[in-house]
Amino acid sequence: MESGEIRDDQLSSSSSYSSSVVARMGRLGREEGGGAWCPRSVVTNSSEEWIQVELGQQTLVTGVVLQGRYDRGLGAEWAQVVRILAWSHGTWLQLGNTRPANVDTFTPVLVSLEP
């Protein structure tokens, strides 16, 4: 995603706080706009906010890299835990358990999806 090989129209989300933090801004190291994708509301333990990548074909994904809201170093938000799901045979499958994510805004974290 960071390279732009995945087009903006392949990205969607449950909501966005504003037009400067829409799904297409959810690329690693993004500096324009608000520097990230941010959901409309503050996320809680019962929130169901998501960002989705439509790959268009069956693709082996071995990991996901997560980073907090970069925004030229001005961001102060990040996901502490994530759930990763994949669409398969007409249903969503959770890939493993809820996983730890970021501890700060700046440090990218690799969530491995390999067994």
SVG drawing of the C-alpha trace seen along z (x, -y; Angstrom):
<svg xmlns="http://www.w3.org/2000/svg" viewBox="-21 -19 31 41">
<polyline fill="none" stroke="black" stroke-width="0.4" points="0.0,0.0 2.8,-2.4 4.1,-2.4 0.7,-3.3 0.5,-0.1 -2.9,0.4 -5.1,-2.4 -7.0,-4.8 -10.3,-3.3 -9.3,0.0 -9.4,-1.4 -12.5,-2.0 -13.4,-2.5 -16.3,-2.3 -16.1,-6.1 -13.7,-9.0 -13.3,-11.9 -12.9,-14.4 -11.9,-14.5 -8.2,-14.9 -8.2,-11.4 -10.1,-9.2 -9.2,-5.6 -6.8,-6.5 -4.7,-8.4 -4.1,-5.1 -0.8,-4.4 2.4,-4.0 4.4,-7.2 1.6,-9.3 2.4,-13.0 -0.3,-14.8 -3.7,-15.6 -4.1,-14.4 -1.4,-11.8 -3.6,-8.7 -7.0,-7.2 -9.0,-8.2 -12.5,-7.0 -15.3,-9.5 -15.6,-8.7 -13.1,-7.9 -12.5,-4.2 -13.6,-2.2 -13.6,1.5 -17.0,1.9 -16.2,-0.1 -16.4,1.6 -14.3,-0.7 -12.4,0.7 -10.2,0.0 -10.5,2.3 -8.2,3.1 -9.7,4.7 -7.0,6.7 -9.1,7.7 -7.7,11.2 -6.7,14.0 -3.5,12.8 -1.2,14.2 -0.8,11.6 2.0,12.5 1.8,9.4 0.4,6.0 2.5,3.0 0.7,0.5 1.7,-3.0 0.0,-5.7 -1.1,-9.0 2.2,-10.3 1.1,-13.8 4.7,-15.2 5.2,-14.2 2.2,-16.1 -0.2,-13.1 -0.9,-11.6 -3.2,-8.7 -2.5,-5.0 -4.2,-1.6 -3.1,0.4 -4.7,3.6 -6.1,4.8 -8.2,7.7 -7.4,8.7 -10.0,10.3 -10.0,11.7 -13.0,12.4 -13.0,16.0 -15.8,18.0 -18.5,15.5 -17.6,14.9 -15.2,12.9 -12.6,14.9 -10.6,13.5 -6.9,14.3 -5.8,15.3 -6.6,13.5 -6.7,9.8 -3.1,8.7 -1.0,6.0 -0.3,3.1 1.3,-0.3 2.8,-1.8 3.5,-5.2 2.8,-7.3 6.2,-6.9 7.2,-3.2 5.8,-0.9 4.8,2.5 4.7,5.6 1.8,7.9 2.9,11.2 0.1,13.4 2.4,16.4 1.7,19.5"/>
</svg>
